[in-house]
C-alpha cells in the first residue's frame, strides 16, 4: 500500500501553519504547507481558503497528537504561554 499524503490541520494564517510545520520538523516529521498567498507576499489574503498542513498518512496520528499537545499549552483566552 502506497503512503498517502493527508491534511492534518488547517490554519487561519500562514504564520500559524509555519509554526506548526516547524514544530513537526523538530519532532522528525516531514510536513508540507499549502497556502494560496503568493508565497507569503499576500499573507492573510487566502484566495482558495485556509493554509493546510499535510503529512504522510503513516505520521498522521503522531502529528495530530503533537499538534493537540502544542494547542493545549495555550491559555483559555487563546494566548500562548510565554
SENU-180961 format. One record per atom (N, C-alpha, C): residue number from 1; x, y, z; residue in one letter; atom name. Coordinates in nm, 2 decimals, always signed. Example, Ala and Ser with C-alpha at 12.3 -4.5 7.8 and 13.67 -1.06 7.14 Angstrom:
<pts>
1_+1.32_-0.57_+0.78_A_N
1_+1.23_-0.45_+0.78_A_CA
1_+1.32_-0.33_+0.78_A_C
2_+1.28_-0.22_+0.71_S_N
2_+1.37_-0.11_+0.71_S_CA
2_+1.29_+0.00_+0.79_S_C
</pts>
This chain:
<pts>
1_+0.09_-0.12_+0.00_X_N
1_+0.00_+0.00_+0.00_X_CA
1_+0.09_+0.12_+0.00_X_C
2_+0.06_+0.21_-0.09_X_N
2_+0.14_+0.34_-0.10_X_CA
2_+0.11_+0.43_+0.01_X_C
3_+0.21_+0.50_+0.06_X_N
3_+0.19_+0.60_+0.17_X_CA
3_+0.12_+0.73_+0.10_X_C
4_+0.01_+0.76_+0.16_X_N
4_-0.07_+0.88_+0.10_X_CA
4_-0.03_+1.00_+0.18_X_C
5_-0.06_+1.12_+0.12_X_N
5_-0.04_+1.25_+0.19_X_CA
5_-0.18_+1.29_+0.23_X_C
6_-0.19_+1.33_+0.36_X_N
6_-0.32_+1.37_+0.42_X_CA
6_-0.31_+1.50_+0.48_X_C
7_-0.42_+1.57_+0.49_X_N
7_-0.43_+1.70_+0.56_X_CA
7_-0.45_+1.67_+0.70_X_C
8_-0.36_+1.73_+0.79_X_N
8_-0.38_+1.71_+0.93_X_CA
8_-0.42_+1.84_+1.01_X_C
9_-0.42_+1.95_+0.94_X_N
9_-0.46_+2.07_+1.00_X_CA
9_-0.49_+2.18_+0.90_X_C
10_-0.58_+2.27_+0.94_X_N
10_-0.60_+2.39_+0.86_X_CA
10_-0.58_+2.51_+0.96_X_C
11_-0.53_+2.62_+0.91_X_N
11_-0.49_+2.73_+0.99_X_CA
11_-0.54_+2.86_+0.93_X_C
12_-0.58_+2.95_+1.02_X_N
12_-0.63_+3.08_+0.97_X_CA
12_-0.52_+3.17_+0.91_X_C
13_-0.40_+3.15_+0.94_X_N
13_-0.29_+3.23_+0.89_X_CA
13_-0.17_+3.14_+0.85_X_C
14_-0.09_+3.19_+0.75_X_N
14_+0.03_+3.12_+0.71_X_CA
14_+0.12_+3.10_+0.82_X_C
15_+0.13_+3.20_+0.91_X_N
15_+0.23_+3.20_+1.02_X_CA
15_+0.20_+3.09_+1.12_X_C
16_+0.07_+3.07_+1.15_X_N
16_+0.03_+2.96_+1.24_X_CA
16_+0.07_+2.83_+1.18_X_C
17_+0.05_+2.81_+1.05_X_N
17_+0.08_+2.69_+0.98_X_CA
17_+0.23_+2.67_+0.97_X_C
18_+0.31_+2.77_+0.96_X_N
18_+0.45_+2.76_+0.96_X_CA
18_+0.50_+2.72_+1.09_X_C
19_+0.45_+2.77_+1.20_X_N
19_+0.48_+2.74_+1.33_X_CA
19_+0.46_+2.59_+1.36_X_C
20_+0.34_+2.54_+1.31_X_N
20_+0.31_+2.40_+1.33_X_CA
20_+0.40_+2.31_+1.25_X_C
21_+0.43_+2.35_+1.13_X_N
21_+0.52_+2.28_+1.04_X_CA
21_+0.66_+2.27_+1.10_X_C
22_+0.71_+2.38_+1.16_X_N
22_+0.84_+2.37_+1.22_X_CA
22_+0.84_+2.29_+1.35_X_C
23_+0.73_+2.29_+1.42_X_N
23_+0.72_+2.20_+1.54_X_CA
23_+0.73_+2.06_+1.49_X_C
24_+0.66_+2.02_+1.38_X_N
24_+0.67_+1.89_+1.33_X_CA
24_+0.81_+1.85_+1.29_X_C
25_+0.87_+1.94_+1.22_X_N
25_+1.01_+1.91_+1.17_X_CA
25_+1.10_+1.89_+1.29_X_C
26_+1.09_+1.96_+1.39_X_N
26_+1.17_+1.95_+1.51_X_CA
26_+1.15_+1.81_+1.57_X_C
27_+1.03_+1.75_+1.55_X_N
27_+1.00_+1.62_+1.61_X_CA
27_+1.03_+1.51_+1.51_X_C
28_+1.09_+1.55_+1.39_X_N
28_+1.13_+1.45_+1.29_X_CA
28_+1.02_+1.41_+1.20_X_C
29_+0.91_+1.49_+1.19_X_N
29_+0.80_+1.46_+1.10_X_CA
29_+0.81_+1.55_+0.98_X_C
30_+0.82_+1.50_+0.86_X_N
30_+0.81_+1.58_+0.73_X_CA
30_+0.67_+1.63_+0.71_X_C
31_+0.66_+1.76_+0.68_X_N
31_+0.53_+1.82_+0.66_X_CA
31_+0.54_+1.92_+0.54_X_C
32_+0.43_+1.94_+0.48_X_N
32_+0.41_+2.03_+0.36_X_CA
32_+0.31_+2.13_+0.40_X_C
33_+0.34_+2.26_+0.37_X_N
33_+0.24_+2.37_+0.39_X_CA
33_+0.19_+2.41_+0.25_X_C
34_+0.06_+2.42_+0.24_X_N
34_-0.01_+2.46_+0.12_X_CA
34_-0.09_+2.59_+0.16_X_C
35_-0.06_+2.70_+0.10_X_N
35_-0.14_+2.82_+0.12_X_CA
35_-0.13_+2.90_-0.01_X_C
36_-0.25_+2.95_-0.05_X_N
36_-0.26_+3.03_-0.17_X_CA
36_-0.25_+3.18_-0.13_X_C
37_-0.12_+3.22_-0.10_X_N
37_-0.10_+3.36_-0.06_X_CA
37_+0.02_+3.42_-0.14_X_C
38_+0.04_+3.37_-0.26_X_N
38_+0.15_+3.42_-0.34_X_CA
38_+0.29_+3.40_-0.27_X_C
39_+0.31_+3.29_-0.21_X_N
39_+0.44_+3.26_-0.14_X_CA
39_+0.46_+3.35_-0.02_X_C
40_+0.36_+3.40_+0.04_X_N
40_+0.38_+3.48_+0.16_X_CA
40_+0.37_+3.63_+0.13_X_C
41_+0.37_+3.67_+0.00_X_N
41_+0.36_+3.81_-0.04_X_CA
41_+0.23_+3.87_+0.01_X_C
42_+0.12_+3.79_+0.01_X_N
42_-0.01_+3.83_+0.05_X_CA
42_-0.06_+3.75_+0.17_X_C
43_+0.03_+3.74_+0.27_X_N
43_-0.01_+3.66_+0.39_X_CA
43_-0.13_+3.71_+0.45_X_C
44_-0.23_+3.62_+0.48_X_N
44_-0.35_+3.66_+0.54_X_CA
44_-0.46_+3.68_+0.43_X_C
45_-0.43_+3.69_+0.31_X_N
45_-0.53_+3.70_+0.20_X_CA
45_-0.53_+3.57_+0.12_X_C
46_-0.60_+3.48_+0.17_X_N
46_-0.61_+3.35_+0.11_X_CA
46_-0.71_+3.35_+0.00_X_C
47_-0.67_+3.31_-0.12_X_N
47_-0.76_+3.31_-0.23_X_CA
47_-0.84_+3.18_-0.25_X_C
48_-0.79_+3.08_-0.19_X_N
48_-0.85_+2.95_-0.20_X_CA
48_-0.88_+2.88_-0.06_X_C
49_-0.89_+2.96_+0.04_X_N
49_-0.92_+2.91_+0.17_X_CA
49_-0.80_+2.92_+0.27_X_C
50_-0.80_+2.84_+0.37_X_N
50_-0.70_+2.84_+0.47_X_CA
50_-0.57_+2.78_+0.43_X_C
51_-0.47_+2.80_+0.52_X_N
51_-0.34_+2.73_+0.50_X_CA
51_-0.36_+2.59_+0.55_X_C
52_-0.31_+2.49_+0.47_X_N
52_-0.33_+2.35_+0.51_X_CA
52_-0.19_+2.29_+0.53_X_C
53_-0.19_+2.20_+0.63_X_N
53_-0.06_+2.13_+0.67_X_CA
53_-0.09_+1.98_+0.63_X_C
54_+0.01_+1.92_+0.55_X_N
54_+0.00_+1.79_+0.51_X_CA
54_+0.12_+1.70_+0.55_X_C
55_+0.09_+1.57_+0.58_X_N
55_+0.19_+1.48_+0.62_X_CA
55_+0.17_+1.35_+0.56_X_C
56_+0.26_+1.26_+0.57_X_N
56_+0.24_+1.12_+0.52_X_CA
56_+0.14_+1.06_+0.61_X_C
57_+0.05_+0.97_+0.56_X_N
57_-0.06_+0.91_+0.64_X_CA
57_+0.00_+0.83_+0.75_X_C
58_+0.12_+0.78_+0.74_X_N
58_+0.18_+0.70_+0.85_X_CA
58_+0.22_+0.79_+0.97_X_C
59_+0.23_+0.92_+0.94_X_N
59_+0.26_+1.01_+1.05_X_CA
59_+0.14_+1.09_+1.11_X_C
60_+0.02_+1.06_+1.05_X_N
60_-0.09_+1.14_+1.08_X_CA
60_-0.13_+1.14_+1.23_X_C
61_-0.14_+1.02_+1.29_X_N
61_-0.18_+1.01_+1.43_X_CA
61_-0.08_+1.08_+1.52_X_C
62_+0.05_+1.05_+1.50_X_N
62_+0.16_+1.12_+1.58_X_CA
62_+0.15_+1.27_+1.56_X_C
63_+0.13_+1.32_+1.44_X_N
63_+0.12_+1.46_+1.41_X_CA
63_+0.00_+1.52_+1.49_X_C
64_-0.12_+1.46_+1.48_X_N
64_-0.23_+1.52_+1.55_X_CA
64_-0.21_+1.52_+1.70_X_C
65_-0.15_+1.42_+1.76_X_N
65_-0.12_+1.42_+1.90_X_CA
65_-0.03_+1.53_+1.94_X_C
66_+0.08_+1.55_+1.86_X_N
66_+0.17_+1.66_+1.88_X_CA
66_+0.11_+1.80_+1.87_X_C
67_+0.03_+1.82_+1.77_X_N
67_-0.04_+1.95_+1.75_X_CA
67_-0.14_+1.97_+1.86_X_C
68_-0.21_+1.87_+1.91_X_N
68_-0.30_+1.88_+2.02_X_CA
68_-0.23_+1.92_+2.14_X_C
69_-0.11_+1.86_+2.16_X_N
69_-0.03_+1.89_+2.28_X_CA
69_+0.02_+2.04_+2.28_X_C
70_+0.06_+2.09_+2.16_X_N
70_+0.10_+2.23_+2.15_X_CA
70_-0.02_+2.32_+2.17_X_C
71_-0.13_+2.28_+2.12_X_N
71_-0.25_+2.37_+2.14_X_CA
71_-0.29_+2.37_+2.28_X_C
72_-0.27_+2.27_+2.36_X_N
72_-0.31_+2.26_+2.50_X_CA
72_-0.23_+2.36_+2.58_X_C
73_-0.12_+2.40_+2.53_X_N
73_-0.03_+2.49_+2.61_X_CA
73_-0.09_+2.63_+2.61_X_C
74_-0.18_+2.66_+2.52_X_N
74_-0.25_+2.79_+2.52_X_CA
74_-0.34_+2.81_+2.64_X_C
75_-0.35_+2.94_+2.68_X_N
75_-0.44_+2.96_+2.80_X_CA
75_-0.58_+2.97_+2.75_X_C
76_-0.68_+2.99_+2.84_X_N
76_-0.82_+2.99_+2.79_X_CA
76_-0.86_+3.10_+2.70_X_C
77_-0.79_+3.21_+2.70_X_N
77_-0.82_+3.32_+2.61_X_CA
77_-0.75_+3.30_+2.47_X_C
78_-0.68_+3.18_+2.45_X_N
78_-0.62_+3.16_+2.32_X_CA
78_-0.48_+3.22_+2.31_X_C
79_-0.43_+3.27_+2.41_X_N
79_-0.29_+3.33_+2.41_X_CA
79_-0.19_+3.23_+2.45_X_C
80_-0.08_+3.22_+2.37_X_N
80_+0.02_+3.13_+2.41_X_CA
80_+0.10_+3.17_+2.53_X_C
81_+0.13_+3.07_+2.61_X_N
81_+0.22_+3.10_+2.73_X_CA
81_+0.35_+3.14_+2.69_X_C
82_+0.41_+3.24_+2.76_X_N
82_+0.54_+3.29_+2.72_X_CA
82_+0.64_+3.25_+2.83_X_C
</pts>
